[in-house]
């Protein structure tokens, strides 16, 4: 079962409340997304640690309900 962009954004913002999230459905199939996530929680963290925080916010849905997510992360300015 595919996830919609609004659900992905909701989960990320639930896990990272200050996050600014932009989601793009890459194929229009609800299965392949690109996300840009900016959050103060990323300050001082490596790119891998930043991505881990986003994956944690997605509560285990990566690889199941959410097949593919091209992820870009950065701290808020």
C-alpha positions in Angstrom: 0.0 0.0 0.0 1.4 3.4 -1.1 1.7 6.5 1.1 0.6 9.9 0.1 2.8 13.0 0.4 0.6 14.5 3.1 1.1 11.4 5.3 4.9 11.5 4.8 5.0 15.2 5.7 2.7 14.6 8.8 5.0 11.9 10.1 8.2 13.9 9.6 6.7 16.9 11.3 5.4 14.8 14.1 9.0 13.4 14.7 10.7 16.8 14.0 8.2 19.5 15.0 10.2 22.4 13.7 10.8 20.8 10.3 10.2 22.5 7.0 9.3 19.8 4.6 8.9 19.7 0.8 7.6 16.5 -0.8 7.6 15.7 -4.5 6.0 12.6 -6.0 8.6 11.6 -8.6 6.5 9.2 -10.7 3.0 10.1 -9.8 2.5 6.6 -8.4 2.5 7.4 -4.7 5.5 5.1 -4.3 8.6 7.1 -5.2 9.2 10.4 -3.5 11.8 13.1 -3.1 11.8 15.1 0.2 13.7 18.1 1.4 13.7 18.4 5.2 15.2 21.2 7.1 15.3 21.2 10.9 17.3 22.6 13.8 17.6 19.0 15.0 20.1 18.5 12.2 22.6 21.1 13.6 26.0 19.4 14.3 24.9 16.1 12.9 26.4 14.2 9.9 24.3 13.7 6.8 23.8 10.0 7.8 22.6 11.1 11.3 20.2 13.6 9.8 18.7 10.9 7.5 18.4 8.5 10.4 16.3 11.1 12.3 14.0 11.3 9.3 13.8 7.6 8.9 13.0 7.3 12.7 10.2 9.9 12.2 8.7 7.7 9.4 8.2 4.9 12.0 9.4 1.9 10.0 7.5 2.7 6.9 10.6 2.9 4.7 10.9 -0.1 2.5 7.3 -1.1 3.2 4.5 1.4 2.6 7.1 3.9 1.4 9.2 2.2 -1.3 11.6 4.9 -2.3 12.5 8.3 -0.8 15.3 10.5 -2.2 16.2 12.6 0.8 17.9 15.9 1.2 18.4 17.3 4.7 19.9 20.5 6.1 19.7 22.5 9.3 17.4 25.5 9.3 19.2 28.8 8.6 
